[in-house]
Amino acid sequence: MKDSLEAKLAKLEASLAEMQDERAIRDLIARYAINTDAGRLEEFLALWTEDGIEEIEFQGKVLRWAGQKEIRGWRTGLAGQKRTQPNNRMHVHGNDLIIHINGNEATANSYTFALGLDAGKVSVTSHGAVRWTFRKVNGQWLIKEKKVREMNSAEFRQILAATPK
């Protein structure tokens, strides 16, 4: 039985909405990296929900910031890192990105790495798998949680295993 014109239009609208959401999430992830590297703190914070969580494993230690106040503190130097000026890092997110959207909630899994420049030499300064969680607030996708685990950690494969099929 053929779908009615209304049914076809509804499917097309749903498909278009999903593609627009996916594009917005990809853009959000790119803006995370660009705003980090450019030292644009206010633009960076605008990407997060008020209760957002950033959790990063770095050199075997899990670092965690919960809420805009803690994330701001980390990014401005309260945790020993100054992120208000452009730096010598280039963060790369979104390669091998898989997004799963469920209404106003979404998750994405990807790989990440950062390159550093020191004395003219480029090196990989961090690497891992990322589990992103997003929430759509007032029609705009925001980061709810970003969880990074290094390649050699036990949780690295758990993040990959959680990727929707």
C-alpha positions in Angstrom: 0.0 0.0 0.0 1.4 3.4 -1.0 1.8 6.1 1.7 -0.5 9.1 1.4 1.0 12.4 0.4 0.5 13.5 4.1 2.4 10.5 5.3 5.2 11.0 2.9 5.4 14.7 3.9 5.5 13.8 7.6 8.4 11.3 7.0 10.3 13.9 5.0 9.8 16.5 7.7 10.9 14.1 10.4 14.0 13.2 8.4 14.8 16.8 7.8 14.5 17.7 11.5 16.8 14.8 12.4 19.4 16.0 9.9 19.1 19.6 11.2 19.6 18.4 14.8 22.6 16.3 13.8 24.2 19.2 11.9 23.6 21.5 15.0 25.3 18.9 17.2 28.3 18.6 14.9 28.6 22.4 14.8 28.4 22.4 18.7 31.3 20.0 18.9 33.3 22.0 16.4 32.6 25.2 18.4 33.8 23.5 21.6 37.2 22.9 20.0 37.5 26.3 18.3 36.4 28.3 21.3 38.8 26.3 23.5 41.7 27.0 21.3 40.8 30.6 20.6 40.5 31.3 24.3 36.9 32.6 23.9 35.6 31.8 27.4 32.1 33.3 27.2 31.4 31.6 23.9 32.7 28.4 25.3 30.5 28.5 28.3 27.4 29.4 26.2 27.8 25.9 24.7 26.9 24.2 28.0 23.8 23.6 30.1 23.9 25.3 33.5 24.5 21.9 35.2 27.0 20.6 32.5 29.8 18.3 33.5 33.2 18.0 31.9 35.2 14.9 32.9 38.6 14.3 31.3 41.1 11.6 31.9 44.6 13.0 31.4 47.7 11.0 32.1 45.7 8.4 34.1 44.0 10.9 36.3 40.2 11.8 36.0 39.6 15.5 36.3 35.9 16.6 36.8 34.2 20.0 36.7 30.4 20.1 37.5 28.3 23.2 36.6 29.2 26.4 34.9 31.0 27.9 37.9 33.5 25.0 38.1 34.0 24.9 34.4 34.6 28.6 34.3 37.0 28.3 37.2 39.0 25.6 35.4 39.0 27.5 32.2 40.2 30.7 33.9 42.9 29.2 36.0 41.4 28.2 39.3 42.5 24.6 38.6 46.0 25.6 37.5 45.2 26.1 33.7 44.8 29.5 32.1 42.4 29.2 29.1 41.5 32.9 28.5 44.1 33.5 25.9 44.8 31.6 22.7 47.2 28.8 23.4 49.5 26.4 21.6 47.0 23.6 21.4 44.7 22.4 18.6 41.8 20.2 19.8 40.3 17.8 17.3 36.9 16.4 18.0 34.2 14.8 15.9 36.3 12.5 13.8 34.5 9.1 13.6 31.4 10.7 15.1 28.2 8.7 15.7 25.2 10.7 17.0 22.0 9.2 18.5 19.1 11.6 18.9 16.1 10.9 21.1 13.7 13.8 21.2 15.4 16.7 23.2 18.3 14.4 24.4 21.2 13.1 22.3 24.4 11.3 22.7 27.5 11.1 20.5 30.6 9.0 20.6 33.8 10.0 18.9 37.6 10.0 19.2 39.5 13.0 20.2 43.1 14.2 20.3 44.9 17.4 20.9 48.1 18.6 19.3 50.6 20.8 21.1 53.3 23.1 19.8 56.4 23.4 21.9 59.7 24.9 20.6 58.5 24.5 17.1 57.7 20.8 17.5 54.2 19.4 17.2 53.2 16.4 19.4 50.0 14.6 20.5 49.3 15.9 24.0 46.1 14.0 24.7 44.0 11.3 23.1 41.0 9.2 23.7 37.3 8.4 23.2 34.6 10.8 24.0 31.0 10.3 25.2 29.0 13.5 24.6 25.6 14.0 26.1 23.4 16.9 24.8 20.1 18.5 25.7 18.0 20.7 23.5 17.0 23.8 25.5 14.7 26.4 24.0 15.4 25.0 20.5 19.2 25.0 20.9 21.4 22.0 21.5 23.8 22.4 24.4 26.5 20.1 26.0 25.2 18.4 29.1 28.3 16.2 29.6 31.6 15.5 28.0 33.4 12.4 29.2 36.9 11.6 27.8 38.9 8.5 28.5 42.4 7.8 27.3 43.1 5.1 24.8 44.9 2.9 27.3 42.3 3.1 30.1 39.7 0.5 31.1 36.8 2.9 30.4 38.0 3.6 26.8 36.4 0.4 25.5 33.3 1.0 27.6 32.7 4.3 25.8 33.1 2.6 22.5 30.8 -0.2 23.5 28.1 2.3 24.5 28.0 3.7 20.9 24.5 3.0 19.5 24.5 0.5 16.7 
